[in-house]
Amino acid sequence: MTAAQPALRLLSLGAGVQSTTLALLSAEGRLPKLDGAIFADTGWEPAAVYRHLDRLEVEALQPAGIPLYRVSAGNIRDDALNPAHRFASMPLFIKNQDGGDGMTRRQCTGEYKLKPIKRQARRLLGYPHPRPVPRGLYAEQWIGISRDEIGRAKDSGIQYLRSAFPLLDLGGAADGRGGWTRDDCLRYLRINGWETTPKSACVGCPFHGNSQWRRLRDEQPDEWADAVAFDAAIRSGNARGNANGKPLLGEAYLHRSRLPLDQAPIDRVTAHEWAQRQTDIFGQVADVELEAGDPDGCSPWSCRSGQPVDDAA
């Protein structure tokens, strides 16, 4: 086995648009056959994601001989509300005591996505922690980054798990350029009967934009009620911090308006309202970001604010 040859090809499967496209392209033979797809379950995914994942496994992956590995580091919602459990913080919006705004450090992606994916990759390579992975032995990890977000295509920095971005190398884009965009993926999914592919993110992810919050409220009332209840429960920070006498110095919110979720202005926020909270340079894009959510979303390997994860796992 040479360093130029991966021992395995693995897909980091979030069950969203781009990673589902990669799974289907491999299953139909347009891309090399995967040795496995790994889905890291936070325990708080929307019901639509779990239904989609079940269908993808039964209708595409299993017939193609591609195993699906569902891995987990726990339930992110339960852990945040459990005073006895260590909690890796979500990127909550903070209203500070002095009236200023802040945001908690994003640790949840590393804890609930990256670590379980890495553990599974090690097992599949035959070297579970703490056994060291021999130099030169690695899995090629496919990540669903499309051309319109090429700036997010970054190497994992992990010797035994090297990133690959097959969508960037595909031909046949609608605009005639190299690499597929998200719209190309959506077109492919629609043509092949997968137009219901959901956006993968936790029910109460603070990176939701207003359009996602409205969809949750209007189409998934049970999940909306769950997010509203969680938002109220974390106002003073996570339960363990409060139990240990280290409450949040301020108030935490899921919505970037820093209002309770059931009072947040998810139907409409004017440019004038946001101009009062933004500098001039940010005011020009505030409405777009508020509606669409964070452009980087919650991709495990290319998040905006995530920090490198300890490679011991």
Protein Blocks (a to p, Z undefined) as FASTA:
>chain_A
ZZklcfbdcdddehiaklmmmmmmmmnopaccdfbdcdddehiacfklmmmmmmmmmmmm
mmnopacddddebjfklmmmmmkbccdddddddddfkopacddddfklmmmmmmmmmmmm
mmmnopacfbdcdehiacdddddddfklmmmmccehiaklccddfklmpghianlpacid
fklmmmmmmmnopampccdddfklckbcfklmmmmmmmmmmlmmmmmmmmmmmmnopfkl
mmnopaceddddfbfnlpafklccfkbccfklmmmmpcfklmmmmmmmmmnopfklmafk
lcfkbccddfkZZ
